[in-house]
Amino acid sequence: MTTEPTEIDATDLTIDELAARAGVTVRTVRFYGTKGLLPPPVIGPRRVGHYGQEHLSRLALIEELQHQGMTLAAIERYLRQLPPGLSPHDLAIHRAVVASWAPDTAQSATRVELEQRAGRSLTDRDVERLAAMNVVRAEGDGYHFDSGLLRLGVQLLDVPLSLESILAARGVLVEHARAAAHELAELFRGEVSERDTQDVRSLSAHMHPIVVQALLTTFQRSLREELSEWVPASSGPSQVGRSS
C-alpha cells in the first residue's frame, strides 16, 4: 500500500529542521553562517531564526564542493564568484553540475531516513523510479543511495516526462559531458606536462570551478536558444528564461 507524497515545506525551517534536511549538524549550519557562506535567517517571533529553500540549496552546493575536495577558502571564493540573486533553482543546477566532478557519495538509510533526506514522503512507485535512475538501490531492509543525486532525482519525480525520456536525457548528458571532459583534458594536458606536482594540483583546484561555471553558462544559453524555437509564443520570454 502506498501513500500520496507530501511535500515538506522548505520555506519556514528552524535551524534544527534545516540541518536535518541537509544532513549536517546545527553547529555546521552556524559555522557556515558566521563565514558568510549562508545568508542570515529571517528572524521571527521570539527571536527564532527561520530558514528557507535558498539555505537548503546553498548547503547542498557546499556539500558537493566539499566532496570535490575543495578547501573552505576555495569554497568561499567559488560562492563569491556566483552571480548575485541566484534562485534556489539556479543553485540546484550549479550543484548538479558540480556533482559531475565529485566521487561517488553513497550512503545507506532506512525508508524513514531516505524520506527525510529527500524532504518528502516517497511512494513505492517513487522509489522504483529513483532506482531506475540509479539514485537508489534496495539493500536488505534499507536503501543504498547517492547523496549527490538524491535531490536531483526527487526533483525529477515531479517533472511531466516519462521515465524513458528522463533516462534517455540522462544518457545524452552523460555522453556529451564525457566527450567535453575528454577534450578539455586533452587541451590542458600540454599545459601541465612540464610542471611539477604542486603546480598541477593548483591548476586542477582552480580549473574545476571555472570549467563548471563555464559549462553551466554555455549550456543555459544554448538551451534557452533551442527552447525559444519551439516554445509557443504565448508562453512569453519569461517562461523560456525560467527553463534555463
C-alpha positions in Angstrom: 0.0 0.0 0.0 1.3 3.4 -1.0 0.6 6.9 0.2 0.4 10.1 -1.7 3.7 12.1 -1.4 3.5 15.1 0.9 6.0 17.9 0.3 7.8 19.1 3.4 7.7 22.9 3.5 11.2 24.3 3.0 10.2 27.9 3.3 10.0 28.1 7.1 12.5 25.8 8.7 14.1 26.1 12.1 17.8 25.6 12.2 17.3 22.0 13.5 15.0 21.2 10.6 17.4 22.7 8.1 20.3 20.7 9.5 18.2 17.5 9.4 17.1 18.2 5.8 20.7 18.9 4.7 22.2 16.0 6.6 24.6 18.3 8.6 24.8 19.4 12.2 23.4 22.5 13.6 26.9 23.5 14.5 27.9 23.3 10.9 25.0 25.5 9.8 26.0 28.1 12.3 29.6 27.9 11.3 28.8 28.5 7.6 26.6 31.4 8.6 29.5 33.1 10.5 31.8 32.5 7.5 29.2 34.2 5.2 28.6 31.0 3.2 24.9 31.2 4.1 22.7 34.2 4.2 21.3 35.1 7.6 17.9 33.6 8.6 14.7 35.6 8.8 14.2 36.5 12.5 10.6 35.8 13.5 8.6 36.0 16.8 10.6 35.1 19.9 13.8 35.9 18.0 13.7 32.5 16.3 15.6 32.3 13.0 13.7 30.9 10.0 15.4 29.3 7.0 14.2 28.6 3.5 14.9 26.8 0.3 17.8 29.1 -0.6 19.7 28.0 2.6 18.9 24.3 1.8 20.2 24.7 -1.8 23.3 26.5 -0.7 24.1 23.8 1.9 23.7 21.2 -0.9 26.1 23.1 -3.1 28.6 23.5 -0.3 28.4 19.8 0.4 29.1 18.9 -3.3 32.1 21.3 -3.3 33.5 19.6 -0.2 33.1 16.2 -1.8 35.1 17.5 -4.7 37.9 18.2 -2.1 37.8 21.9 -2.2 39.1 23.7 0.9 36.9 26.1 2.8 38.8 29.1 1.4 38.2 27.7 -2.2 34.5 27.3 -1.4 34.3 30.9 -0.2 35.9 32.1 -3.4 33.6 29.9 -5.5 30.5 31.2 -3.8 31.7 34.8 -4.1 32.1 34.4 -7.9 28.5 33.3 -8.3 26.1 35.9 -9.9 24.1 37.7 -7.2 20.4 36.9 -6.7 20.6 33.3 -7.7 17.3 31.4 -7.1 17.2 28.1 -5.3 16.6 26.5 -8.7 19.8 28.1 -10.1 21.8 26.9 -7.1 20.4 23.4 -7.6 21.6 23.5 -11.2 25.1 24.6 -10.1 25.1 21.7 -7.5 24.0 19.2 -10.2 26.9 20.3 -12.5 29.4 20.3 -9.7 28.3 16.8 -8.7 29.6 15.5 -12.0 33.1 16.3 -10.8 32.7 14.6 -7.4 33.4 11.0 -6.5 30.6 8.7 -5.5 28.9 9.7 -2.3 26.9 6.5 -1.5 25.1 6.2 1.8 22.8 3.7 3.5 19.5 4.7 5.1 16.2 3.3 6.3 13.0 4.3 4.4 12.3 7.0 7.0 15.8 8.4 6.8 15.7 8.3 3.0 12.4 10.3 3.0 14.0 12.8 5.5 16.9 13.4 3.2 14.6 13.6 0.2 12.4 16.2 2.0 9.2 14.4 1.2 7.4 11.1 1.6 8.0 8.6 -1.1 5.6 6.2 -2.6 6.7 2.7 -3.7 6.4 4.0 -7.3 8.7 6.9 -6.5 11.3 4.6 -5.1 11.1 2.4 -8.2 11.7 5.5 -10.4 14.6 6.6 -8.3 16.0 3.1 -8.6 15.6 3.1 -12.4 17.6 6.4 -12.4 20.4 4.7 -10.4 19.8 7.0 -7.5 18.5 4.5 -5.0 19.1 0.7 -4.6 17.3 -1.6 -2.2 19.7 -3.2 0.3 18.1 -5.6 2.8 15.7 -3.7 4.9 17.1 -0.3 3.9 18.4 1.6 0.8 21.7 2.5 -0.7 21.6 5.9 -2.3 23.9 8.5 -3.9 23.5 11.6 -1.8 24.8 13.8 -4.6 22.0 12.6 -6.9 19.1 12.2 -4.5 17.8 15.8 -4.5 18.1 15.9 -8.3 16.3 12.6 -8.6 13.5 13.7 -6.3 13.0 16.9 -8.4 12.7 14.7 -11.5 9.8 12.8 -9.9 7.6 15.8 -10.4 8.7 16.6 -14.0 6.0 15.7 -16.5 8.2 13.4 -18.5 8.1 9.6 -18.9 10.8 7.6 -17.2 12.0 6.5 -20.6 12.5 10.2 -21.6 14.3 11.0 -18.4 16.7 8.1 -18.8 17.3 9.0 -22.5 18.1 12.6 -21.4 20.5 11.3 -18.8 22.2 9.2 -21.5 22.6 12.3 -23.7 24.0 14.4 -20.9 26.5 11.7 -19.7 27.7 11.1 -23.3 28.3 14.7 -24.1 29.7 15.6 -20.7 32.3 12.8 -21.0 33.2 14.0 -24.5 33.6 17.5 -23.3 35.6 16.4 -20.3 37.9 14.3 -22.6 38.5 17.2 -25.0 39.2 19.7 -22.2 41.6 17.2 -20.5 43.5 16.9 -23.8 43.5 20.7 -24.2 45.0 21.2 -20.7 47.4 18.2 -20.9 50.1 20.2 -22.6 49.8 22.9 -20.0 50.7 20.6 -17.1 53.1 18.1 -18.7 56.1 20.3 -17.9 55.1 21.4 -14.4 55.7 19.8 -11.1 53.1 18.1 -9.0 52.2 21.1 -6.8 51.6 23.3 -9.9 49.4 20.6 -11.4 47.3 20.3 -8.2 47.0 24.1 -8.0 45.8 24.3 -11.6 43.3 21.5 -11.1 41.9 23.2 -8.0 41.3 26.4 -9.9 40.2 24.8 -13.1 37.3 22.8 -11.7 35.0 25.7 -10.5 35.9 27.8 -13.6 35.1 25.0 -16.0 31.9 24.1 -14.1 30.6 27.7 -14.3 31.7 28.0 -18.0 29.9 24.8 -18.9 26.8 25.8 -17.0 26.6 29.3 -18.5 27.2 27.9 -22.1 24.6 25.2 -21.6 22.0 27.6 -20.2 22.4 29.9 -23.1 22.3 27.1 -25.7 19.2 25.6 -24.1 17.4 28.9 -24.0 18.1 29.4 -27.7 16.8 25.9 -28.5 13.7 26.3 -26.4 12.9 29.7 -28.0 12.5 27.9 -31.3 9.6 25.7 -30.2 8.1 27.1 -27.1 4.7 28.7 -28.1 4.8 32.5 -28.4 2.0 32.7 -25.8 4.5 31.4 -23.2 6.4 34.6 -23.4 10.2 35.2 -22.9 9.9 35.0 -19.1 8.9 31.3 -19.2 11.7 30.5 -21.6 14.1 32.2 -19.4 13.0 30.2 -16.4 13.8 26.9 -18.2 17.4 27.8 -18.4 
